[in-house]
Amino acid sequence: MKIPFLDLHAPYLELRGEIDSTIKRVLESGWYILGEEVDTFEREYAAYCEANHCVGVANGLDALHLALLALGVSSGDEVIVPSNTYIATWLAVSQCGATPIPVEPNEETYNIDPARIETAITERTKVILPVHLYGQPADMDPILEIARKHGIKVLEDGAQAHGARYKGKRLGGHGDVVAWSFYPGKNLGAIGDGGAITTNDPEIADRIRVLRNYGSRVKYVNDVRGFNSRLDTLQAAILCVKLQYLDRWNDARRKIAEQYITGLKDIGLTIPFIPDWAEPVWHLFVVRSKMREKFQQQLNQADIGTLIHYPIPPHLQGAYADLGFGKSAFPIAERIHEEVLSLPMFPNMTLAQTKQVVVACRRIQGMAE
Ligand SMILES: *Cc1c(COP(=O)(O)O)cnc(C)c1O
């Protein structure tokens, strides 16, 4: 039985009736940009995130970009980002004309290490941008304390962590603003591109609402030079359906993660570390192996799909060659990128499939079942 890394078709099949009738409803409504469907999703997603405001935008990268603009980031500013993240986090900073200042992660959690942030702060630093990588919340309290002390803002990249909790409270409003992606493979995914921000600050929400729609509050009156980055009406309607299932899907991911952790500890792989204040949502289940390429090849031969998140850290990408960071500039991030491997993880994964992955990993690592 072949086990894919991810199955995007299964959640559609599960909700086919509801999704098909939703699409039909939007088509029949004759209203295709913003409107009630987007308003409803924004209200429901804000409530889900325990935040006061949600503004839907076109995708996760735009959510980060518009949030940075709303926080006043512009040319010449600096934004502190993790050295270990998906490149979108950095690109959003560059889109503002600002410079991403990388800070190394904690090697156990893979998230930005609060103890390393303060030395990276200069008088140009405007924002700290932690990422809740792989669905594990970053350690927000020390980050917020540093930000408060230096009078700088905090934008969280929540693209991989819909529904995760930090110290019992849902992600969505710990920092000044949180950016979300609804790319199909995320824990809450649309059937195309989508994104949003959540915040408790009405001014930030208002600024982003204006920026996403041509800088306009009133049609044909443009207060600022804005963008066209609206959450698609059809996607909003579908996201409303899927939001009802998010907790159930995250619970299913948690059960798979528990099985993986039980089956894979003490076999020479590094398995995820979960601080006691974290309730992760397992966007990815990432293990580390010193012999990653061989390990991945052998899983592939056993018909088990895996991916690497991510093979090249942002500072070593051609896109950032001009920043002049060479090899070894961020050794922790580089080591992580050389060793990580993501095992199959999706809510519809069966117990038997999870077991099959565990058995294959144990065999490859030379451990009997
Ligand atoms: C997916 C992702 C994004 C970007 O989201 P898009 O909707 O694809 O633009 C940003 N940051 C992280 C950490 C992501 O995983």
PDBQT file of the ligand as one rigid body, heavy atoms in Angstrom, charges set to zero:
ROOT
HETATM    1  C1  LIG A 401       2.881  28.726   3.216  1.00  0.00    +0.000 C 
HETATM    2  C2  LIG A 401       3.689  29.691   3.979  1.00  0.00    +0.000 A 
HETATM    3  C3  LIG A 401       3.695  31.067   3.674  1.00  0.00    +0.000 A 
HETATM    4  C4  LIG A 401       3.104  31.650   2.430  1.00  0.00    +0.000 C 
HETATM    5  O1  LIG A 401       1.809  31.378   2.177  1.00  0.00    +0.000 OA
HETATM    6  P1  LIG A 401       1.215  31.503   0.679  1.00  0.00    +0.000 P 
HETATM    7  O2  LIG A 401      -0.261  31.463   0.907  1.00  0.00    +0.000 OA
HETATM    8  O3  LIG A 401       1.735  30.362  -0.103  1.00  0.00    +0.000 OA
HETATM    9  O4  LIG A 401       1.660  32.825   0.122  1.00  0.00    +0.000 OA
HETATM   10  C5  LIG A 401       4.376  31.913   4.520  1.00  0.00    +0.000 A 
HETATM   11  N1  LIG A 401       5.065  31.454   5.585  1.00  0.00    +0.000 NA
HETATM   12  C6  LIG A 401       5.113  30.152   5.886  1.00  0.00    +0.000 A 
HETATM   13  C7  LIG A 401       5.883  29.711   7.098  1.00  0.00    +0.000 C 
HETATM   14  C8  LIG A 401       4.444  29.216   5.091  1.00  0.00    +0.000 A 
HETATM   15  O5  LIG A 401       4.511  27.916   5.396  1.00  0.00    +0.000 OA
ENDROOT
TORSDOF 0
